[in-house]
Amino acid sequence: MFLDTPGHEAFTEMRARGAKVTDVVVLVVAADDGVMDQTKEAINHARAAGVPIVVAVNKIDKPDANPDRVKRELGELDLLSEEWGGETIFCETSAKTGEGIDDLLEQILLQSEILELKADPNRKARGRVIEARLHKGRGPVATILIQHGTLQVGDNFVVGKFYGRIRALTNDKGAMVEKGGPSMPVEVHGLSGVPMAGDEFVVMPDEKMAKSVSQQRQLKSRDLALAASTKISLDNLFEKLKEGEVKELRVILRADVQGTLEAFGSAIKKLSTDAIRVEILHEGTGAIIDSDVLLATASDAIIIGFNVRPHAKVQDFAKNEKVDIRYYDVIYDALDDIKKAMTGMLEPLFVERTIGSVEVRQTFHVPKIGIIAGSYVVDGKVERDAHVRLLRDGVVVYTGRLASLRRFKDDVKEVQTNFECGIGLENFNDIKNGDMFEIFVIDEIAAEL
């Protein structure tokens, strides 16, 4: 199995986790870029985990490629190629043309034979969570890399603070399987909650023991800091900081998938300074829910959602409790806003205003046009020129504009609450019954000097 981790600095935790669960690290370095800071970081993770490194010098097909430069820079980091008298395997490759890929695979297999990698398939399974998420219809699911033993349908297990019984296993090709052996990635169905990426997965003798271990772990994780006086937001953070009322910024994080959540959380923690500490009070996958708002109210925290949205009732609840909820699609926009808030430089120039909530009740395929959603306006109104966000179980699936808005056969400019309408989205057809459309407009606010 190959486990790919992104190269950007925000994904430090994912690279660290990757090094811990793999047997051979393939370090991919671009021949036209050379060694970057993230390359050095990946080397340190691999060495800390005691995992051998095979270097793939990629993009050798580009005109400005310089593989010798990469070898020289890595040699300065004690990764000297065999060609230059060292012990590190180097392969020159091109992902675009396919050149050198076969040689790279052969070298990985050779390294595996030298390491004599073995695992006992005749024992209870143990592994690590690679990714976890909340799936509509199937509930919590997790991708597990089996490191020892054989995992079978019906096994009871503990993963992090959750437990469960294997209802179904899916392999990397999406096919249902009855069991999975060492080094095999499988998607597990039957969890009681969404675990953290990197959590250890252990098969237990029976359900009673699995549940007992899970309950003990949950009790330990419930030690949350409560107490707050006034509500905090990114807009008033700097004023509170100057007045000495705030020593830490408490944040509740929600994201669409676990791996992104972890990278997001790790990057936010690095924003702490001597004057103010950034503390993540709670983090989880899926839509922002009532309990998040309650926790934010009690602990004076702000809520940050990455590619997720709360339902209309949760938004109203947060508004009544004066809890600041910020929504982002890009990690670095969130980091920039927090930095600006901490230095008093945050100046909101655009304010998003939700004007309506729509439920998809039936879909129709129209030739040469695509999918039209037969919809019902639950709250507010729909305007033809507004923006739209498609929510599926609270997770953002699409953000864009309306392509069409109709009442019966007529094009209309708006549709009010409790009326039905047909909605088409620009360049998007993956619409399903039960989806929700959040209709919003963006108001531009003039910056004040």
C-alpha positions in Angstrom: 0.0 0.0 0.0 1.1 3.6 -0.8 0.2 6.3 1.7 0.4 9.8 0.2 0.8 12.9 2.4 0.6 16.5 1.1 3.8 18.6 0.9 2.6 21.9 2.4 3.8 22.9 5.8 0.3 22.9 7.3 0.2 19.1 6.9 3.0 18.4 9.4 0.9 16.1 11.5 -0.2 14.0 8.5 3.5 13.5 7.4 4.4 12.5 11.0 1.5 10.0 11.1 2.5 8.7 7.7 6.1 8.0 8.8 4.8 6.1 11.9 2.6 3.7 10.0 4.8 2.9 7.0 7.8 0.6 6.5 9.5 2.5 3.7 9.4 6.2 3.0 9.6 7.4 -0.6 10.8 11.0 -0.5 9.6 12.7 -3.7 11.7 15.8 -4.5 11.2 17.9 -7.6 14.3 18.1 -9.8 13.5 21.7 -10.8 12.8 22.9 -7.2 15.3 21.1 -5.1 15.1 20.6 -1.3 12.4 22.6 0.4 11.6 23.1 4.1 8.9 20.5 3.9 11.5 18.0 2.5 13.7 18.5 5.5 10.7 18.1 7.8 9.7 14.8 6.1 13.3 13.5 6.5 13.2 14.3 10.2 9.8 12.5 10.6 11.2 9.4 8.8 14.3 9.4 10.9 12.3 9.8 14.1 10.2 6.8 13.2 13.3 4.8 12.2 12.0 4.2 8.7 14.4 3.8 5.7 14.2 6.4 2.9 14.1 5.9 -0.9 14.5 9.1 -2.8 12.5 9.7 -6.0 13.8 12.7 -7.9 10.8 13.6 -9.9 10.1 15.9 -12.9 13.3 15.0 -14.7 11.4 15.6 -18.0 11.4 19.4 -17.4 13.9 21.6 -19.2 15.3 23.1 -16.0 15.6 19.8 -14.1 18.8 19.3 -12.2 19.0 16.0 -10.4 22.6 16.5 -9.4 21.5 19.6 -7.4 19.0 17.5 -5.5 21.6 14.8 -4.7 24.0 17.5 -3.5 21.4 19.2 -1.3 20.2 15.9 0.2 23.9 14.8 0.7 24.2 17.9 3.0 21.4 16.4 5.0 23.2 13.0 5.3 21.2 11.4 2.5 24.1 10.5 0.2 23.2 8.5 -3.0 24.8 5.1 -3.7 26.2 6.6 -6.8 28.2 9.1 -4.7 29.4 6.5 -2.2 26.4 6.7 0.2 23.7 4.2 1.3 20.5 6.0 0.1 18.7 4.7 -3.0 18.0 7.4 -5.5 15.7 7.0 -8.5 15.2 9.6 -11.3 11.5 9.6 -12.4 9.0 11.5 -14.4 5.3 11.1 -13.3 4.3 12.7 -16.6 6.2 10.4 -19.0 6.4 7.4 -16.7 10.2 7.3 -17.0 11.9 5.6 -14.1 8.7 4.5 -12.3 9.4 0.7 -12.9 12.9 1.2 -11.5 11.5 2.9 -8.4 9.0 0.1 -7.8 11.9 -2.5 -8.1 14.0 -0.5 -5.6 11.1 -0.4 -3.1 10.6 -4.2 -3.4 14.4 -4.7 -3.0 14.3 -2.5 0.2 11.4 -4.6 1.5 13.3 -7.8 1.0 16.4 -6.5 2.8 14.2 -5.4 5.7 12.5 -8.8 5.8 9.1 -7.2 6.5 6.8 -9.8 8.0 3.5 -9.8 9.9 1.6 -12.6 11.6 -1.9 -13.0 9.9 -3.0 -15.6 12.5 -3.7 -13.1 15.3 -6.2 -10.5 16.3 -6.0 -7.4 14.0 -4.2 -4.3 15.1 -3.7 -1.2 12.9 -4.0 2.6 12.6 -6.6 5.0 11.4 -5.6 6.8 8.2 -8.7 8.8 7.6 -12.2 9.0 9.2 -15.4 10.8 8.4 -19.1 10.9 9.0 -20.9 9.4 5.9 -24.6 10.1 5.2 -26.5 6.9 5.4 -23.6 4.7 6.7 -22.7 6.8 9.7 -19.1 7.0 11.0 -16.6 5.2 8.7 -12.8 4.9 9.0 -10.0 3.8 6.7 -7.8 1.4 8.6 -4.3 0.3 7.7 -3.9 -3.2 9.1 -0.4 -3.7 10.5 -0.8 -7.1 12.3 -3.3 -9.9 12.2 -6.4 -10.4 10.1 -9.6 -8.3 10.4 -12.9 -10.0 9.7 -16.5 -9.0 9.5 -18.1 -9.4 13.0 -15.0 -8.6 15.0 -15.4 -6.3 18.0 -12.9 -3.5 18.3 -11.8 -0.3 20.0 -10.4 2.6 18.1 -9.4 5.7 20.1 -12.3 6.5 22.4 -14.9 4.7 20.3 -15.9 1.0 19.9 -17.9 -1.0 17.5 -18.5 -4.2 15.6 -17.4 -4.7 12.0 -20.6 -4.5 9.9 -18.8 -4.3 6.6 -15.4 -4.0 5.1 -14.5 -2.3 1.8 -11.2 -2.5 0.1 -9.3 0.2 -1.8 -11.2 -0.5 -5.0 -14.6 0.0 -3.3 -15.5 -3.7 -3.3 -17.0 -5.5 -0.3 -14.6 -8.0 1.4 -15.0 -10.5 4.3 -11.6 -9.9 5.8 -8.3 -8.0 5.4 -4.8 -9.0 6.2 -1.5 -7.2 7.1 -0.6 -4.1 5.0 -4.1 -4.0 3.5 -6.2 -0.8 3.8 -9.9 -1.3 4.5 -12.8 1.0 5.1 -14.5 -0.1 8.3 -18.3 0.3 8.9 -19.8 -0.1 12.4 -18.2 2.5 14.6 -19.9 4.3 17.4 -18.2 7.7 16.5 -15.6 9.3 14.3 -12.1 8.5 15.6 -9.0 10.7 15.2 -6.6 10.1 12.3 -3.7 8.2 13.8 -5.7 6.4 16.5 -4.8 2.8 17.2 -7.3 0.2 16.1 -7.4 -3.0 18.2 -9.7 -6.0 18.0 -11.1 -7.0 21.4 -12.3 -10.5 22.6 -16.0 -9.4 22.9 -18.3 -6.4 22.8 -18.5 -6.1 26.6 -14.7 -5.5 26.9 -14.7 -3.2 23.8 -17.5 -1.0 25.3 -15.8 -0.9 28.7 -12.5 0.3 27.3 -14.3 2.9 25.2 -16.2 4.3 28.2 -13.1 4.6 30.2 -11.4 6.6 27.4 -14.4 8.8 27.0 -14.5 9.7 30.7 -10.8 10.9 30.4 -11.6 13.0 27.4 -14.5 14.9 29.0 -12.2 17.1 31.1 -13.2 20.3 29.2 -12.4 23.8 30.5 -15.6 25.7 31.4 -16.1 29.2 32.7 -16.4 32.4 30.8 -17.6 35.9 31.5 -18.1 37.8 28.2 -18.4 36.5 24.7 -15.4 36.7 22.5 -15.1 37.1 18.8 -12.4 37.7 16.3 -13.7 41.3 15.9 -13.2 42.2 19.6 -10.2 39.9 20.3 -7.6 42.7 20.1 -9.6 45.1 22.4 -10.0 42.3 25.0 -6.3 41.5 24.7 -5.3 45.2 25.3 -7.7 45.4 28.3 -6.0 42.3 29.8 -9.3 40.3 29.8 -8.0 37.7 27.4 -5.0 35.5 27.8 -6.0 32.7 25.4 -8.1 32.3 22.4 -10.3 29.2 22.7 -11.3 27.6 19.4 -13.8 24.9 18.5 -13.0 23.3 15.1 -15.2 21.4 12.7 -14.1 20.1 9.3 -15.4 17.8 6.6 -12.7 15.1 7.0 -10.4 14.1 9.9 -7.1 14.5 8.1 -7.8 18.1 7.1 -9.1 18.8 10.7 -5.8 17.7 12.2 -3.8 19.8 9.8 -6.0 22.8 10.5 -5.7 22.3 14.2 -2.0 21.9 14.1 -1.5 25.1 12.1 -3.8 27.1 14.4 -1.8 26.0 17.5 1.3 27.5 16.0 -0.2 31.0 16.1 0.2 31.2 19.9 2.4 34.1 21.2 3.7 35.3 24.5 0.7 37.6 24.9 -2.1 35.1 23.9 -2.3 31.4 23.7 -4.4 29.7 21.0 -6.1 26.6 22.5 -8.3 24.1 20.7 -11.1 23.3 23.1 -12.8 20.7 20.9 -12.5 19.4 17.3 -14.6 17.0 15.2 -15.8 16.1 11.8 -19.3 16.8 10.3 -21.7 19.7 10.7 -21.5 22.3 13.5 -24.1 21.1 16.0 -25.9 22.4 19.1 -23.4 21.0 21.5 -20.6 23.0 19.8 -22.5 26.2 20.4 -23.2 25.2 24.0 -19.5 24.5 24.6 -18.6 27.8 23.0 -21.1 29.6 25.2 -19.8 28.1 28.4 -16.1 28.4 27.6 -16.1 31.7 25.7 -14.8 30.2 22.5 -15.2 30.9 18.8 -16.3 28.2 16.3 -14.4 27.7 13.1 -15.9 25.5 10.4 -13.8 24.2 7.5 -16.0 23.3 4.5 -19.0 22.6 6.9 -22.1 24.5 7.9 -24.6 24.3 10.7 -28.3 23.8 10.1 -30.6 26.9 10.3 -31.7 26.1 13.9 -28.1 25.9 15.0 -27.3 29.2 13.3 -30.2 30.9 15.1 -29.1 29.3 18.4 -25.5 30.7 17.9 -26.9 34.1 17.1 -29.0 34.2 20.2 -26.1 33.1 22.3 -23.8 35.6 20.6 -21.3 32.9 19.6 -18.9 33.9 16.8 -18.9 31.2 14.0 -16.5 31.6 11.1 -16.7 29.6 7.9 -13.7 28.9 5.6 -13.0 26.8 2.5 -9.2 27.5 2.7 -7.0 26.8 5.7 -4.8 29.8 5.1 -7.7 32.3 5.0 -8.6 31.2 8.5 -5.0 31.5 9.7 -4.7 35.0 8.2 -8.0 36.2 9.9 -6.8 34.9 13.3 -3.4 36.6 12.9 -5.1 39.9 12.0 -7.5 39.6 14.9 -4.6 39.1 17.3 -2.8 42.2 16.1 -5.9 44.4 15.7 -5.7 44.4 11.9 -8.9 42.4 11.1 -11.1 44.5 8.8 -14.0 42.6 7.4 -14.6 43.8 3.9 -17.2 41.3 2.8 -20.1 40.0 5.0 -22.1 36.9 4.0 -25.8 37.1 4.7 -28.0 34.0 4.5 -31.4 34.8 2.9 -33.0 31.4 2.5 -33.0 27.7 3.2 -34.3 25.2 0.6 -34.9 21.5 0.7 -34.5 19.3 -2.4 -37.5 16.9 -2.6 -37.1 15.5 -6.1 -34.6 15.6 -9.0 -35.3 15.7 -12.7 -32.9 15.1 -15.6 -33.5 17.6 -18.4 -31.7 16.9 -21.8 -28.9 19.4 -22.7 -29.4 21.1 -19.3 -28.6 18.6 -16.6 -30.2 17.9 -13.2 -32.9 20.2 -12.0 -33.8 20.1 -8.3 -37.5 20.1 -7.4 -37.3 22.2 -4.2 -39.3 23.6 -1.4 -38.4 26.9 0.2 -38.3 26.1 4.0 -37.2 29.5 5.2 -36.5 33.0 3.8 -36.5 33.3 0.0 -34.5 32.4 -3.1 -33.2 35.1 -5.4 -32.1 34.4 -9.0 -28.8 36.3 -8.6 -27.9 34.9 -5.2 -25.1 32.5 -4.3 -25.9 29.0 -3.2 -24.3 26.4 -1.0 -25.3 22.7 -1.3 -25.2 20.9 2.1 -25.4 17.1 2.4 -25.7 16.0 6.0 -24.2 19.4 7.1 -21.1 19.1 4.9 -20.5 21.5 2.0 -20.6 19.7 -1.3 -20.8 22.7 -3.7 -20.6 26.5 -3.5 -21.5 28.6 -6.5 -24.4 30.3 -8.2 -27.9 29.4 -9.5 -28.0 28.5 -13.1 -31.9 28.7 -13.2 -34.8 29.5 -11.0 -38.3 28.5 -12.1 -41.9 28.3 -10.9 -43.7 25.8 -13.1 -42.5 26.7 -16.6 -41.7 30.4 -15.9 -38.3 31.9 -15.1 -38.7 34.0 -11.9 -36.5 36.4 -10.0 -37.3 35.1 -6.6 -39.4 32.5 -4.7 -40.7 33.1 -1.2 -41.1 30.8 1.9 -43.5 27.8 1.6 -43.4 27.8 -2.2 -42.0 25.1 -4.6 -39.6 25.8 -7.4 -37.1 24.3 -9.8 -33.4 25.1 -9.2 -30.4 24.4 -11.4 -26.8 24.9 -10.3 -23.9 26.2 -12.5 -21.7 23.4 -13.7 -22.9 20.9 -11.0 -25.3 18.0 -11.3 -24.6 15.8 -8.3 -27.9 16.8 -6.5 -29.8 14.2 -4.4 -33.1 14.0 -2.6 -32.8 15.4 0.9 -30.0 17.8 0.1 -30.3 21.4 1.5 -29.5 24.6 -0.4 -28.3 27.5 1.6 -29.1 30.7 -0.3 -26.9 33.7 0.6 -25.7 37.1 -0.7 -22.4 38.8 0.0 -22.6 42.4 1.2 -19.5 44.6 0.6 -18.6 46.7 3.6 -16.4 49.8 3.1 -13.2 49.6 5.0 -12.9 52.3 7.7 -9.7 54.3 8.3 
